[in-house]
Amino acid sequence: MVLRLHKLGEADHIVTLLTRQFGLVRAVAKGVRRTTSKFGARLEPFAHIDVQLLPGKNLDIITQVQTVDAFATDIVDDYSRYTTACAVLETAERLAGEERAPAPQLQRLTVGALRAIAEQARPVEFVLDAFLLRAMGYAGWAPALEECARCSAPGPHRAFHVAAGGAVCTYCRPAGAATPSPGVLDLMEALLRGEWGGTDSAPATLRTQASGLVAAHLQWHLERQLRTLPLIERSRPHAAVEVDLPVRQDGTRDSTTRTANSA
């Protein structure tokens, strides 16, 4: 999967790939920016490809490319799908870790998310939130949703705290924990498990709050905001909803909660 490109010299690109066998790989595509390049548009972001690499001194050299899925065709002309797909790629690169570390599960999740976005199989916010939840599970960061993150008491629980690790019971609830509307944590659990029945009928308020908690939980662990989330925020038509903001361990409010402003 092509994640992103960097210009190199006058005609080349450094291509960042997410591969099944070797995880993150950065390789040089020589002459790809020339109109006569044999690669054409096959090395653009959102492309699912088979690629042949020649080991180089510092970076591998891309010698052959075959397209498996050209997701960009159904993504780039729609702003909502485009920004959502960009968030998927950015998250995948951040979670992949060190270069050359195998990441077959993350690669499969990324391809599946882009396919769902391109095919419009589900609302894009559901596809993104399901991907983020499952990708966090891959990284070992999945939020606790059915039991207390601190004492493992079975739920359902009403409070959520990103620093605690997800849902928290009445006894373990720290100051500043969010109190999402009933049904929000159930929606998040359904997205995590891929149980799509009934998710399409979830009200906009529940969708917005769930997206905010997912983004806040992810960015708490990443410790640095994803560049693409503010773009997604502006592209969504849902009305703004009041949600208690999670509080970081230093007592400051976490600004990463994602809400949608009216457009």
N, C-alpha and C positions, 0 to 999 in steps of 0.2 A: 504494500500500500504506500503510495507516494504521500508524504506528509507535508513537505514544503521544499522550496527551492531557494538557493542563494546564488547570485551572480558570481562568476569567477572569470577574471580576464574579460576579453572582448566577446567571446563566443561560447563560453562554457557555463555550466551550472553545477553547483554542488547539490545533489539530491538527497534529502533525508527520507529514508525508507523504514517502514515497520514490517519486518519479515517474521515468518513463523519460526524459522530455525535459528536465526541470529539476532532477533530483536531489532534494536535500532542499528541501522547501517547508514553511513554517509559515504556517498560515492560520486565520482565525477562523470558527468555526461559531456563528452567533448563535442564541440561544434553544435550543440543542441539549439543555440540561439540563431543559427544561420537558417535562412529560408530553405536551403538545400539539405538540411539535416535529415538523416535516415530515421531519426526517432519521431519526427513530426510532433504531434501533441500528446504522445503516449506517456510522457514524463511530466505531466501536470498534476497538481494536487487533486485528490479524490480518485486518482486512477488506481485500479486494482490490476496488478501486472505480474507476469513472470519475467524475471530479469536474470541475465547472465553477467557475472562480474569477473574481472581480471584483477588479481591482487596487484596493488601498486605500492610505492614506497611509503606514502603517508595515507593516501585514500585509494580505495578500489576504483577501478575504471569500469563503467557500464559499457558492455560490448553488444548486447542484444536485449531487445524488449518485445514482449508479446502481451497485448491487452487481454485481460480476463473479463473485466467489467469497466466500462467507461461511465462511471457514475456522474461525472461532471456535466454531461449532456442534459441531465434532468435536474441538476442542482443549481448551476450558476445563474440561470435566468430568473430565479425566484429568490428574493432577498431573505425571506424567512428560512427557506431550506438552506441557502448558502451560509448564512451566519450560524445556523445550527450545526451544519457539517463542519464548519471551521472550528467550532467549539469541540466537536468530537476529535478532530485531528490534533488540536492543541492539547487536549487532555491526554490523549493516547501517548503523545510524545513526552509529556511531563511524567506520566506513570511508568513509562517503559524503563526508566532508570539508566543504568550504564549501557554504553554501546556494546554490542555483541553478546548481550545476555538474552537467551532464548525467551520469547514471550508469545507462545502459540495461542494461549487463551485470550490475551489482550488483542492480538491480531485478528482473531475470529470475531471478537466483540466489535472491533472497529469496522471490519468489513460488513458485518450484519447491520450495524447502525446506519452506515452509509447507504446500504441497499434499501433499508426501510425508509430512509429520508427520500431517496431518489424515486422509489415506487409509491410514495405517499401512502404507505400501508397503515400508518397511524398518525395522529396529530404530532407535529414535530416536537412539541414540548414533552410529550410522553416518550417519544423515542430518545430524546436527549436525557431526560431524567432516568429512564431505565438503563441507558448506557452508563451514565455516571454512577449510579448505584452499583451496577454489576462490576464496573471497572474498579470502584473502591473495594469491592469484595475481593477482586483479584489482588489488589495491593494490601489487603488485610485491614482496610479502614471502613468496611461496611457498617453503617449505623445500626445499633440495636433498635429493633422496632416492636418485637413481640414480648420482650422481657426487659427488665431494668438493666441499663448499661452498667450499673455499679454493683448491685447485689443479686442480679439474675432473677429477681422475683417475677413470676409470670404476669403478663399484662391482661387486658389492655391498660396502658398508662396514658395520661393526658399531657404530660410535660415532655419537652425535648431540649437537650442542652448539648451543643456541639463539643465542648471541652470534656464533658462526661462520657461522650461516645454514643449519644442517641437518646432514646426514650428513658425517662427516669421515673421511679415511683414516688409517692408522696413523701416517704421517709428520706429518700436520697436526693430529692430535688434541691439543687443549689440555687442561690440567689441569681436572678436574671434569666432563669430558664424560660424558653418560649412556651406558650400555651396555644398550640394550634387548634383549629376548630375540629369537632368530632368528625372522623372520617379521613383526616389528612394522613395520619400514620398508616391507616389501612390502605389508602391509595398508594403510599410509598412502598408498602410491603407487596402489594399486587404488582407494581412496576418492577420491583427487584426480582420477583419470582416469575415474571412474564405471564401473569394471570390477567389477560386483557379483558375478560368478560366484565362488563359494567364500567370499565374505566372511561369509555367514551362519553358516558352520561354524567360523569363527575362535574359538579358545578365549577364555574370559573374561579370562585373564591378558593375552593379546595385545591384546584390545579396550581394556582398562584402561590399559595402557602407551601404546598409540597415542593414546588420548584425552588422557593426561597430556602427551605430547610436543606434540600439536597445540595444547592450551591454553597450554602454556608458551611455545611459539614465537609464538603470537598476542599474548600479553600482554607478552612482551619488547618487541615493536614498538609496542604501544599505550601502554606505560609506565604503565598504570593498570589495575587489575584490573576485569574485568567483574563487575557486581553479581550477575548471575544464575548464574554458574558454581557457587558454593557450594551453591545450591539444587539444581542438577542433581546434584551430587556426593552429596547426601543421598538423592536419589530413586532411585539405582541400586542394584540388589541384589548386584552383584558383590563378591566377597571382596577385602579389601585386598591389594595386591601391592607388594613392595619394588621400587622403581625408583630408580636413582641420580639425584639432583637436579641439574639444570643449574646451572652457576655463572655469575653475571654477571661482567662485565668488571672490576668493582671487587673481585672475589674473594668476595663474599657469595653464599650459596646463594639461588637463585631459588625463592620460595615459591609460584609459580604453577602448579607441576605438579599436574595433576588426577588424583587417585586416588579409588577408590570404597571407602567403608567398609562393612563388613558390616552388614546391617540386620536 
